[in-house]
């Protein structure tokens, strides 16, 4: 069974599976993957088109009216780019599951693992940076005006890829194609690491790419809620109660979605790392269909991001309507004799 390669659990399982559940995986996993790939690429492409159009509109506006908003748009664009790169590695793993072996060779094995790990980490880092940006905009607007310029935010979004690439380097160095332990159904793309080395890498990946971003997101939105609650209590803003309710609901969805999507996969990884009897790179049939569920939840995060971080915005919905209206007018104009 092949897990989404960013979590490190794939190194433990390879892309071979126990034959008792292999037939089910060969049918269900490609169906889900194709659906997620279409929805993810389509959703993020739409998001990137709208953000680019929005940026071009703001270029002609004054810096005072667009500086902070454009900085947030840069992070949203970086988030979509990272998720699209993550989705680009999905067809390789889908094919490997469908044919029950890795048919793409050693180079693509290393490259797919490296890009998948780097893009998933960069996505998590961007989410946490976006949360900090929103905290600065709400709680410290004057400081946000000075700091969150498009140039500075773009540099920060690029710098986030440095730790992401560093965290993914072991995937590029140690990943290889071979026959995993407890498997006789062909070659698999996985990392030949000792149990101790895999444990260290898995725990480090869990702390840096999951726990640290989650804590950052929770603290940022928690402070936003406290700030709005205190403002409402002091009766400093007449509409703060409605805004507080909206921020509270959105914050809960952000933290809950991030946790629910990645926790099953990381939990499975930690369970496999603690189970020395499964071997450092072998399959573990006892977890059964939970491996399929954990993988599905992890890749579903790439579809949820545009909905939770962009589509909930009324401003984005207006841009979306404007985009479809313009597209409908263009099609109507092209059809006119």
C-alpha positions in Angstrom: 0.0 0.0 0.0 1.3 3.4 -0.9 0.5 6.3 1.3 0.8 9.9 0.3 4.5 10.3 0.2 4.8 13.5 2.2 4.1 11.9 5.6 7.0 9.4 5.7 4.6 6.5 6.2 5.1 5.5 2.5 8.7 4.7 3.3 7.5 2.1 5.8 4.9 0.6 3.5 6.4 0.9 0.0 3.9 0.7 -2.9 3.2 -3.0 -2.6 0.2 -4.1 -0.6 -1.2 -7.2 1.0 -3.0 -9.2 -1.6 -6.1 -9.6 0.6 -6.8 -5.9 0.1 -4.8 -5.3 -3.1 -7.7 -5.9 -5.4 -9.9 -3.4 -3.6 -7.1 -0.8 -3.7 -6.5 -1.3 -7.4 -10.1 -0.3 -8.1 -11.0 2.3 -5.5 -7.8 4.2 -5.1 -7.5 5.2 -8.8 -11.2 6.3 -8.8 -10.7 8.5 -5.8 -7.4 9.8 -7.1 -8.8 10.9 -10.5 -11.7 12.6 -8.8 -9.4 14.5 -6.4 -6.9 15.3 -9.2 -9.7 16.9 -11.3 -11.2 18.8 -8.5 -7.9 19.9 -7.1 -6.3 21.1 -10.3 -9.6 22.7 -11.5 -10.1 24.5 -8.2 -6.6 25.7 -7.8 -6.4 26.8 -11.5 -9.5 28.9 -10.9 -8.1 30.4 -7.8 -4.8 31.3 -9.5 -6.6 32.9 -12.4 -8.8 35.0 -10.1 -5.8 36.0 -7.9 -3.8 37.1 -10.9 -6.7 39.1 -12.3 -7.1 40.7 -8.8 -3.5 41.6 -8.7 -3.6 43.3 -12.1 -6.6 45.4 -11.0 -4.7 46.4 -7.9 -1.6 47.5 -9.7 -3.4 50.6 -10.9 -4.7 51.4 -7.4 -3.0 53.3 -4.7 -0.6 51.4 -2.4 -2.6 52.5 0.6 -5.7 50.7 -0.5 -4.1 47.5 -1.8 -0.9 46.8 0.0 -2.1 44.4 2.7 -4.6 42.7 0.5 -2.1 42.0 -2.2 0.2 40.5 0.3 -2.5 38.1 1.4 -3.2 37.3 -2.2 0.5 36.4 -2.7 0.2 33.8 0.1 -3.0 32.4 -1.3 -1.3 32.1 -4.7 1.8 30.4 -3.1 -0.6 28.0 -1.3 -2.3 27.0 -4.5 1.0 26.6 -6.3 2.3 24.2 -3.6 -0.9 22.2 -3.7 -0.8 21.9 -7.5 2.8 20.7 -7.4 1.7 18.1 -4.7 -1.1 17.0 -7.0 1.4 16.6 -9.9 3.1 13.7 -8.1 -0.2 11.9 -7.6 -0.5 10.2 -11.0 2.8 8.3 -10.4 1.6 6.9 -7.1 -1.9 6.1 -8.5 -0.3 4.1 -11.3 1.9 2.3 -8.9 -1.1 1.2 -6.9 -3.0 0.2 -9.9 -0.3 -2.0 -11.3 1.0 -3.0 -7.9 4.6 -2.0 -8.6 6.7 1.0 -9.3 7.2 1.2 -13.1 8.9 4.6 -13.5 12.5 3.8 -12.4 14.8 5.0 -9.7 15.1 8.7 -10.8 11.3 9.4 -10.8 11.1 7.4 -7.5 13.4 9.9 -5.9 12.0 12.9 -7.6 8.4 12.2 -6.9 9.2 11.6 -3.2 11.3 14.7 -3.0 8.7 17.0 -4.7 5.8 15.5 -2.8 7.5 16.0 0.6 8.7 19.5 -0.2 5.4 20.7 -1.6 3.3 19.3 1.3 5.7 20.9 3.8 5.6 24.2 1.9 1.8 24.1 1.9 1.7 23.6 5.7 4.3 26.4 6.2 2.3 28.7 3.9 -0.9 28.0 5.9 0.8 29.0 9.1 2.2 32.1 7.5 -1.2 33.1 6.3 -2.6 32.7 9.8 0.1 35.0 11.2 -0.6 37.5 8.4 -4.3 37.6 9.3 -3.4 38.0 12.9 -1.2 41.0 12.1 -3.9 42.5 9.8 -6.6 42.3 12.5 -4.7 42.9 15.7 -1.9 45.2 14.5 -3.1 46.8 11.3 -0.6 49.7 11.4 2.3 47.2 11.7 0.8 45.0 9.0 0.6 47.9 6.6 4.4 48.4 7.0 5.4 44.8 6.9 2.9 43.0 4.6 3.9 44.6 1.4 3.7 42.4 -1.8 7.5 42.4 -2.1 8.2 41.3 1.4 5.4 38.7 1.4 6.7 37.3 -1.9 10.2 36.9 -0.4 8.8 35.3 2.7 6.7 32.8 0.5 9.9 31.9 -1.4 12.0 31.5 1.7 9.4 29.0 3.1 10.6 26.5 0.4 14.1 26.4 1.9 13.1 24.4 5.0 10.7 22.5 2.9 13.5 21.4 0.5 15.8 20.6 3.5 13.1 18.4 5.0 12.5 16.6 1.8 16.3 16.0 1.0 16.3 12.5 2.7 13.6 11.5 0.2 16.0 12.4 -2.6 19.0 10.8 -1.1 17.7 7.5 0.4 14.6 6.7 -1.7 15.1 3.9 -4.2 13.4 1.1 -6.1 13.5 -2.4 -4.8 11.6 -5.3 -3.3 10.2 -4.3 0.1 10.2 -6.7 3.1 7.1 -9.0 3.3 6.3 -8.3 -0.3 6.7 -10.5 -3.4 4.5 -8.6 -5.9 7.2 -6.6 -7.7 9.3 -3.5 -7.2 8.4 -0.7 -4.9 9.5 2.9 -4.5 10.5 3.4 -0.8 13.5 4.4 1.4 16.0 1.8 2.5 16.5 3.2 6.0 17.1 1.5 9.2 14.3 1.5 11.8 16.2 4.0 13.9 16.9 6.4 11.1 13.3 6.1 9.8 12.1 6.8 13.4 14.2 10.0 13.6 13.2 11.2 10.2 9.5 10.4 10.8 9.3 12.2 14.2 11.2 15.2 12.8 8.9 15.4 9.9 5.9 15.2 12.2 7.1 17.9 14.5 8.2 20.4 11.8 5.6 19.8 9.0 2.5 19.1 11.1 2.7 19.9 14.8 4.5 23.3 14.5 2.2 24.7 11.7 -0.8 23.4 13.6 0.3 25.2 16.8 1.1 28.4 14.9 -2.3 28.4 13.2 -4.2 27.7 16.5 -2.3 30.4 18.4 -2.8 33.0 15.6 -6.5 32.5 15.2 -7.0 32.1 19.0 -5.4 35.5 19.5 -7.6 37.0 16.8 -10.7 35.6 18.6 -9.5 37.0 21.9 -8.8 40.4 20.4 -12.3 40.6 18.8 -13.9 39.4 22.1 -12.2 42.1 24.1 -13.1 44.7 21.4 -16.7 43.6 21.6 -16.7 43.7 25.4 -15.3 47.2 25.3 -17.9 48.2 22.7 -15.4 49.8 20.5 -16.9 48.6 17.2 -20.6 48.3 16.4 -20.2 45.4 14.0 -17.5 43.4 15.8 -20.0 40.8 17.1 -20.9 39.6 13.6 -17.3 39.7 12.5 -16.2 37.8 15.6 -18.8 35.0 14.9 -17.5 34.7 11.3 -13.9 34.6 12.3 -14.6 32.1 15.0 -16.3 29.7 12.6 -13.7 30.2 9.9 -10.9 29.6 12.4 -12.5 26.5 13.7 -12.8 25.1 10.1 -9.2 25.9 9.3 -7.7 24.2 12.3 -10.1 21.3 12.2 -9.6 20.7 8.5 -5.8 20.8 8.7 -5.9 18.4 11.7 -8.4 15.9 10.3 -6.7 15.7 6.9 -3.2 15.0 8.1 -3.6 13.4 11.5 -4.7 9.9 10.3 -1.6 9.7 8.0 0.8 10.9 10.6 -0.9 8.7 13.2 -0.4 5.7 11.0 3.2 6.7 10.4 3.9 6.9 14.2 2.1 3.5 14.7 4.3 1.9 12.1 7.4 3.4 13.5 6.6 2.1 16.9 5.9 -1.4 15.5 9.3 -2.8 14.9 7.9 -6.2 14.0 6.7 -4.7 10.6 10.2 -3.9 9.6 11.6 -0.6 8.5 10.3 -0.9 5.0 7.7 -3.6 5.1 4.0 -3.8 4.8 1.7 -4.1 7.8 -1.6 -5.9 6.9 -3.0 -5.5 10.3 -3.9 -1.8 9.7 -6.0 -2.9 6.7 -8.3 -0.4 5.1 -7.2 2.4 7.5 -4.1 2.9 5.3 -6.5 3.7 2.3 -8.5 6.1 4.5 -5.4 7.9 5.8 -4.0 8.4 2.3 -7.4 9.6 1.0 -7.6 12.2 3.9 -4.1 13.5 3.2 -4.7 14.1 -0.5 -8.1 15.6 0.2 -6.4 18.5 1.9 -5.3 19.7 -1.6 -9.0 20.0 -2.6 -10.1 21.6 0.7 -7.5 24.4 0.7 -9.1 26.5 -2.1 -12.5 26.1 -0.6 -11.6 26.9 3.0 -9.0 29.7 2.4 -10.5 31.4 -0.6 -14.0 30.3 -1.5 -15.4 31.3 1.9 -14.5 34.9 1.1 -17.4 37.0 -0.2 -14.9 39.1 -2.2 -13.7 35.9 -3.9 -17.2 34.9 -4.7 -17.7 38.3 -6.4 -14.5 37.8 -8.4 -15.7 34.3 -9.3 -19.1 35.6 -10.6 -17.3 38.4 -12.5 -15.0 35.8 -14.1 -17.8 33.5 -15.2 -19.9 36.5 -16.4 -16.9 37.7 -18.5 -16.4 34.2 -19.8 -20.1 33.9 -20.7 -20.0 37.3 -22.5 -16.9 36.3 -24.4 -18.5 33.0 -25.5 -21.7 34.8 -26.5 -19.8 37.4 -28.4 -17.8 34.7 -30.2 -20.9 33.0 -31.3 -22.5 36.1 -32.8 -22.3 36.1 -36.6 
